[in-house]
Amino acid sequence: MGDVRGFMKFSRQSFGKEPVAERLKHYNEFLKVLSPAELQEQGARCMDCGVPFCHTGCPLGNIIPDWNDLVFRGQWREALDRLHATNNFPEFTGRVCPAPCESACVLGINEDPVAIKQIEMSIADRGFDEGWITAEPPLTRTGKKVAVVGSGPAGLAAAQQLNRAGHEVTVFERANRPGGLLMYGIPDFKLEKSRVWRRVEQMKAEGIEFRTNANIGVNVDAAELQRDYDAIVLCLGSTHPRDLPIPGRQLAGVHFAMEFLPQQNARNQGDEFPPEVSIMATGKDVIIIGGGDTGSDCTGTSNRHGAASVTQFELLPQPADLGYYPRRAERPAHTPWPNWPLMLRTSTSHEEGCDRHWSILTKEFRGDAQGRLESLVTVQVEFVTGADGRQLLQEVPSTEKIWPCQLVLLAMGFLGPEKTGPVGAFGLELDPRGNIKCDANYMSTVEGIFAAGDARRGQSLVVWAIHEGREAARAVDKYLMGATHLPSVNAGDFAWK
């Protein structure tokens, strides 16, 4: 704790943002980062708590007080080393993680929490700018071969950890570019793809092989993988979307969010789509069903397309508006500090223009004689307590409403990995939630096949995916070698370098 009065002397400063009218003209990142001097002040606000609850908020167990203090002291290179000790890709989490660490910050009990997220991002970006982040190939090889299926955040983390343990790692990706969710799910205005590419290039230089357009069980034989590799790690993501099987679902103009978002990301990378398959919001009344992050990403993308209007529906009631940094006393009783609070959250995409509605259920899609979407019908709902004490969804009488729309995007969450492809080809057993069933060591019901990330735990955050990839890599290394030196946050191992 370099400045014992830092949290009293300095107030929290947040990212600046490009004006809405300007940032809607492009798909690039638009946050304006604080200067090094301002970031040092933000680092000084960290109290180096005796019990740093930010650690419990972060699935990776990031050693947050250490690198906050190092930034305050101007020791950026050392801060980068400390950050990389627990997080392979801090430039990703520094941009797209919702920062549960800040929600758990002790200072956040009665003041604005430390600006952990922007300090993290700035450390990583400076590491690239200064040339400190370079390839780190292993000094020796074990002779073991591992296949990682899926190149999202879990797959990339698992691959890098296993490669640094000395194994020969090949990453199989069914898309035409590596990156998974990072490449095709998260919009460029939240995470520019050049940042994904440079990590892939670093990993290639470390000796990792990437094979794209490789879909296990479709154009790559699953049996060959089992024969040619000593272990397989499935990082498939949770890509089976929740559907809305109501009248009119078949109409042209009703799409899953993950049909819409990947197309725009691919366009930004130079791909082209013929008009008959291209999904564009330009000039349309767009309704997004689902109030989470995916729905928010659809909002930002639709506004950049030039939508006539953007409306977002959420089935659940509107949560309390507690501001951006709620104090402990303001948090709901069922999500107290240091837990992630249930509260109204307004994203930068919402700021750009979105009409939001809560407690609303879509009943029917309506179209014209050509089968094109024209409108949808909704009803207001409320939750009531049943005789058994359970909450039941109930329609509110006389609240039916017709909404004009020409594009509907379904962003209602995901139901686990797709059951075709690797899951079916390897004959894996699923748990009751539809995810790949694994033991405590991340191994599936098939010997030598492991799983990590959303495919194992269900849809979650990028930071959880990186955590899962790292932990699964440790389990695989121990399975192959009988022992492992890879670190584990679950084992309380914060060793670095």
Residue, then its C-alpha position, 0 to 999 in steps of 0.5 A: m500500500g504505497d499511499v495509505r491515504g490514497f483512497m481518501k485523497f483520490s476519487r474514482q475516475s472512469f473511462g472516457k467515451e467517444p460521443v454516441a453520434e461519433r462511435l455509431k459511425h464505426y465498429n472500433e473500440f471507443l473507450k478513452v483510457l486514463s493517462p499513466a499518471e491518472l492510473q497511478e492515482q487509481g492504483a493508490r486508491c487500493m487499500d491492500c486489504g488484510v482480507p482482499f475480497c477482490h480475490t474472491g470476486c475474481p474467478l482467476g484469483n488475480i493478485i489485484p492489490d499487488w499490481n495496483d501497488l506496482v502501477f502506483r509505483g510506476q513498475w509497469r513491467e512487474a505489474l504485467d508479470r504479476l497479472h500474467a501469473t493468473n490471467n493469460f489474456p488480461e486485455f480480454t477480461g479488461r475489456v469484456c469482463p463485468a468486473p465482479c472483483e470491483s463488486a467485491c472491493v472492500l472500499g466499495i462498502n461505502e465508497d466507489p470501488v477501485a478502478i480494477k478493470q481499467i488498470e488491468m486493461s492498461i497494464a496489458d495494453r502497455g505490455f504489448d506497446e512496450g514489446w514486453i509480451t513475447a512468445e514463451p515457448p517451453l524449454t523442453r517437450t514431454g513427447k505428449k500430444v494434446a488436442v484442444v477442440g474450440s478456440g474461445p477463451a477456455g480453449l486458448a487458455a488451456a492450449q497455452q498452459l498445456n504448451r508451456a508445460g511442454h506438451e505438443v498442442t493442436v487447436f481445432e476450430r470449426a470456424n474459418r478463424p480462431g477465437g471462438l466467442l472472442m472472434y465471432g460473439i463479442p462485437d468489435f466495438k467491445l473487443e477489436k479482433s486485432r487483439v485476438w489475432r496478436r494472442v493467436e500469433q503469440m501462441k503460434a510462435e510458442g509452438i501451438e498449431f491451429r487448424t481451422n474449418a475443422n469440425i470434429g465428427v463432421n469433417v474430422d474423424a473423432a476416432e482419429l483424434q483419440r488414436d493420435y492424441d494422448a488427451i483431448v480437451l473440449c472447449l466447445g462453448s454453450t452454443h445451443p440457443r434457447d428458442l421461442p416456439i410460438p406461432g409465427r416462429q418460421l417467419a422470415g425476419v426472426h433470427f437467433a442473436m448468434e446468427f446476427l452477431p457473427q455475421q457482422n464480426a465476419r463482415n468487419q474481417g472482410d467476409e461478404f454475405p449474399p443478400e438472401v442470407s444477410i441479416m441487417a437491421t438497416g431501416k428496420d424496427v428491431i425487437i430484441i427478446g432477452g435482456g442480457d449481454t447478448g441482447s445488449d450486443c445486438t442493440g449496439t450492432s443494430n444501431r450501427h446498422g442504422a435501425a429505425s428503432v431498437t426495442q429490448f424485452e426482458l421477461l423478469p421484472q425491472p431490478a432496482d436502479l442503484g446507480y453504477y457503484p451501489r454501497r453495501a447498505e443499498r444492495p438487495a438482501h439476497t445479493p449482499w456485499p461482496n456478492w454480485p448485486l442484482m441491479l439495473r445495468t445500463s450498457t454503453s449500447h443501451e446508452e446509444g439508443c434502446d427502448r427497454h421493457w420488463s415483465i413482458l412475454t412474447k405470444e405470437f409473431r405475425g407476418d404478411a402474405q409473403g411470410r415476412l415478419e411484420s409485428l409481434v404480440t406481447v402481454q405483461v406478466e407478473f410473478v405470484t407465489g403459488a400454494d407451495g411457495r414457488q414463484l409462478l409466472q402469470e399473465v396480466p389481463s387486458t395487457e395485450k399489445i401489438w408491436p410493429c417490427q421487421l427484425v426480431l433477434l432471440a437473445m434468451g440464453f443458451l442450453g449447453p453445447e450442441k449435441t451433434g459434432p464432438v459431443g455425439a461423435f465421442g459419445l459423451e454423457l451430459d449432466p441434467r443441465g445439458n452440459i458435458k458431465c465431468d468429474a472433479n478433474y474435468m474428465s468426461t465420462v470417456e477416458g482421456i477426454f476432458a471438458a472446460g468452459d461453458a461446455r462444462r459449466g454452462q453459459s458464463l463469463v469470459v473470465w470463468a472460461i479462462h479459469e476453466g481452461r487453466e484448471a483443466a490444463r492442470a488436470v490434463d498435465k497431471y493425468l499425462m505426467g502423474a504430477t503437475h507444476l501448473p498453478s491452480v487458484n483452486a489449490g490456493d497456488f498463486a506462485w508466479k514466474 
